[in-house]
Amino acid sequence: MQNSIYIKISTLLICLYGSAAFGQTKVTGSENPNSLSLTACIDYALKNNVTIKQRQLTVETSAVQLEQSRYSQYPTVNGQFNLNGNAGRNVDPFTNSIVTQAIGTNNMGVAVSVPIYNGFQIKNTIARNELSLEAAQTDVLAQKNNIALQIATSYLNVLSTEDLIEVSQKQLEVTKLQLDRTQKLVRAGTLAETNLFDLEAQLANDELNLINAQNNYESAILTLKQAMNAPIEMDVKVKRIEIPSPEITQYASNANNIYETAVGFLPEIKAGQIRLKVADRNIAIAQALGKPTVSFNTSWGTAYSSVAKKLIPNGTTSTPTTVSAEFEGQTIPFVINFPQQNFLREGIPYFNQLGNNQNINAGLSVRIPIFNGFNTRYQTQSAKIQKMQTEYQNTSTELQIRQSIDQAYITMLNAQKRYSATQVQTDALERSFRAAEMRYSAGSGNFVDYNLAKTNLDRAKFNLIAAKYDYIFRIKILDFYQNKPLEF
């Protein structure tokens, strides 16, 4: 879905800013084999934009957190290996007797813990992290849309300055033609030489206007490069698409309908809705802190002691012992030989001890929270406050979008009126200039009237270009808010 939205906005912007040419004659030299389309400019910007790269790192971080939370469902297994040396008075771990000698010991084991129930903390954490990942991905999409709109605006500005260069060039050509005719009339003695001076001054003024238009074009190219995050030395030319001028018709939808459509697909709205679900999961996780936890634990271990000995039978010996007995009032002594078993003390091999000293433990552990400084209460309250903040943020985002649509709709209506009025004005001033030009060429008009008519016409043509671009731009912005496929 994210890719489809991006494709739609790219298509929208291509149509939008390609249409800005209005069917005008292409600027000389503006087409270049290396010219960049709007799509190419957007792709370059998305590839090199630092903010998007930061958002993508956030997506990767969220993916790592999600993977980690999923593995928390599985048992934990830990092994331990201890090797110790002790001198002096110690406890022999083999016999638990106190000895005064150096002892070397070695303990090893493996412990396994399996979570059984923890108030659904793990389940809710996984669900929360899944939602957080989706929100992060949606943020990337929203940022891409913002960058695409920024690039499109800069692209439009370049096209606009190209058209202004074209108008300036045409006005300069008109003045040059008029200057050439006047020179011929002056040489023929039909006109005074002062007329020639006036036209030369007008020619210099038109040349200055052309230079200013070219400078504005260079500034627009620089702005586009900066929006693309392209190096200053990169040669950037833009492609043009010739599409007829827009028709002045009533827009099909009103601001309310546009807003209702926009909230259904804009990534900013979707991200806010996802984060509201994240807040619900955080509340559930906080509440689980007050619930019992149950886990199954088992372990295996063994040990070795350097002083551990085993007893080996080594025959018997008789020990004479003198004893006495009372018999009829007399003490009679006699000797008894007691047999005694002899043993040899021999060290127990390392691996034999490890095999003989094994022990296995298994048990069920239940933790019941009784009092923990009201931690559960405060964690839950904080999570609920965070949800309220998310709700307010979503409301603020929706309000901003609504205000932007209302403003865009009113601006479109104003742009429509301005474009219509400028068309009428330009047509009238065109006729006025032609009449003044004919009078001036015939010698029946003065230069002041001619120059005033030409200046008014030049200004009107500049205004018409700006009005056309602005009107098309406002229409397509409203189309974008409705996720419309564009047709021309």
Secondary structure, DSSP 8 states (H G I E B T S, - for coil): -HHHHHHHHHHHHHHHHHGGGTT----TT---TT-B-HHHHHHHHHHH-HHHHHHHHHHHHHHHHHHHHHHTTS-EEEEEEEEEEE-SEEE-TTT--EEES-EEEEEEEEEEEEEEESTTHHHHHHHHHHHHHHHHHHHHHHHHHHHHHHHHHHHHHHHHHHHHHHHHHHHHHHHHHHHHHHHHHHHHTSS-HHHHHHHHHHHHHHHHHHHHHHHHHHHHHHHHHHHHT--TTS---B-------------SS-HHHHHHHHTTT-HHHHHHHHHHHHHHHHHHHHHGGGS-EEEEEEEEEEEEETT-EEEEEEEEEEEEEEEEEEETTEEEEEEEEEEEEEEEEEE--HHHHHHHT-EEEEEEEEE----STTHHHHHHHHHHHHHHHHHHHHHHHHHHHHHHHHHHHHHHHHHHHHHHHHHHHHHHHHHHHHHHHHHHHHTSS-HHHHHHHHHHHHHHHHHHHHHHHHHHHHHHHHHHHTT-----
